[in-house]
Amino acid sequence: MVVRIVKMTFKADQIDQFKETFEKFKIAIRNQPGCSHLKLIQDLHDPTVFCTYSHWEREEDLNNYRCSATFKEVWPLTKALFSAKPEAWSSQIIDEQAEQIVPI
């Protein structure tokens, strides 16, 4: 599985527009072949910073999405709202078992 995290910083006056855009496209993104998970998260202390957090079965699925009609429609709309260059990471999960915290 591939975990994709994309950090995006928006102009303060464009946050509502971004949220509307995400709301409009989130189902289409989630329905892309190979996508099993998509979350939008917002920084706790800086409301202009958001991340998308998605799971893809294979890197090929992620790359296919990045060439899809959905991406070609949503990305230019989103990119126009940025105040800084986005950052992205593609990673794999090594250990997802949560450790139980035992009091000392």
N, C-alpha and C positions, 0 to 999 in steps of 0.2 A: 504494500500500500504506500502511496505517496501522500504526504501531507504538504499542502501548499499554503503558505502564509504570505499575504500581500499587505504591507503597511502603506497607508495613504494619508496624506495630510492635506486638508482642504482649507480653502479660504473660509473664514468664519461666516461670511454671509451666504455661502453656498452649501452649508451643511444640510439644510432642509431639502434642497434640490437633490443632493446626493442620496439622502434617505428615500426620497420619492423614486429615484432611478433604481436603487437597489430593490425596493419593494416591487417595482414593475417587472424586474428581470429575475428575481431570486428563484422562482419556480422553474423558469426555462433553464437556468444554470444548474439547479439541482437535478433536473431531468436529463442532463447531458449524459451520454453513455460513459459509464465508469465513475461517475460522481456519486458517492454514497453519503456525503455529509457537507453541509455548508452553513457556516455561522458568520454573522457580522458582529464584531466586538468594537467597543469604543474605549479609548484610554480613560482611565479613572480621573486623571488630573488635567488632561488637555483635551477638551471636547472637539478639537479639530482633527484629532488623530483617530483613525479607524483601521481595523485589520479585517480582511476576510480570511477565514480559516476553513479550508476544504480538504476532503479526503478523496483520493482518486485511486481506482484499482491498480492502474499502471501509469507510468510516465507517458506512454503513448496516448492514453485517454486524455490526460491533461493537455498534451500538445494538440490533440484533435480539437479539443474545446477552444484552444487559443487560435485555431484556424476556422472556427465555426462562424456561421452567420450571426448567432447570438453574441459572441464576443466582439465581432466586427461592428455590431450595433451599440453594445453597452460600453465598450472601452472608450471610444471617442467622447461620448457624453460624460463619462466619469472623469477622464483625463482633463477635460476643459475646466474642471472645478478645482484642480490641485493648486496648492500654494508651494509645494515642494515636490521634488522627484520621488516617485514611489520606490519602495524597496520590496523585493520578493525573495522568498526562500522555498526551495523544494527539498523536503526531508523525508526520511523514513523513520517509522517508530521502531525503536530498539527494545523498549520494555514498557508495556502499558499496564502492568499489574501494579495496583496501588499497594504500597506497604502499609500495614497496620501500625499506627503509632502506639507504642506501649509505654505507659508512664514508668518513670524510674523510681 
